[in-house]
């Protein structure tokens, strides 16, 4: 499955400087397309040592709020959109409010829904989306909690507890997210997967500094913050790197799995001249603990791994063995491509399916539809497609 590159490509994403995966490495794509899943491992960290003290403070001051409370405190609203779409016809198109639609400071990336959170498709009677945005200077990540009934939303800042009385912003790309029960998983391109605790959404003062601010706390003008609880770090190390570019949930697998994929640009090679591999990997989830399944040493081992040759892969979902994979063509008028694929078969390409700037994908197994977000200022939408 080798596909030719388009001539023009622009995307706010930068290559990672990493050592080569040698041709002898079992994780490379120089041999069989089907890879040994046992080679793709993540090490689970201990829970953040400062989280409990901060949680106790916010609980004691009545400022630990629920996911539902965030939806009900929405202060912005989506607008019904009429975007310039590709050959695919979205069943819904929603534009952000004028400030978020046009800003160059923040860029939308990942999307997940309440169907990921719970198999019923709702969270406390709310059908919802959560969308991640990275700040263009790379210094922080915010989330948009969107109520699908009212189309109202509010931004929440991701933070990392650094002391029993302080926290800081998180500087990652946030190219893919999955809402799974009371945990939000976010990919970290360089490290692996971060996990955030939705039982601890904290209300802070609306002011500029991020962290401790006099007798209280603030978070760059946000009313709410969501703290990191743990992370899953790529265990094989720098000698055999993996790019955690995007992520989605597959509820058709047993147990549920996280599907993670890599974004690789046209002609990208390692210093030794080897092609940078493009791979899909799945990790099993524990639906009770809302963690990745690990052994007694805290190692999460992939349950499936495979090579693909789809360049600039921005997102993907799988269900009942069928994969939907998206490719971005930057601001090119040809927009983004959709591929459908089943293992052992040739991928089918649907050129220019998405409008320009297509990003992460998420599948709603209740509604039988999938979602993407578009990233470019002046053309930012949540798009829904019937599967």
Secondary structure, 3 states (H helix, E strand, C coil): CCCCCCCCCCCCCCCCCCCCCCCCCCCCCCCCCECCHHHCEEEECCCCCCHHHHHHHHHHCCCEECHHHHHHCCCEECEECCCCCCCCCCCEEEECCHHHHHCCCEEEEEEEEHHHHCCCCCECCECEEEEEEEECCCCCEEEEEEECCCCEEEEEEEEEEEECCEEEECCCCCCCEEEECCEEEEEECCCEEEEEEEEEEEECECCCCEEEECCEEEECCCCEEEEEEEEEEECCCHHHCCCCCEEEEECCCCCCEEEEECCCCCCCECCCCCECCCEEEEEEEECCCCEECCCCCCEEECCEEEECCCCCEEEEEEECCEEEEEECCCCCCCCEEEEEEECCCCCEEEEEEECCCEEEEEEECCCCEEEEEECCCCCCEEEEEEC
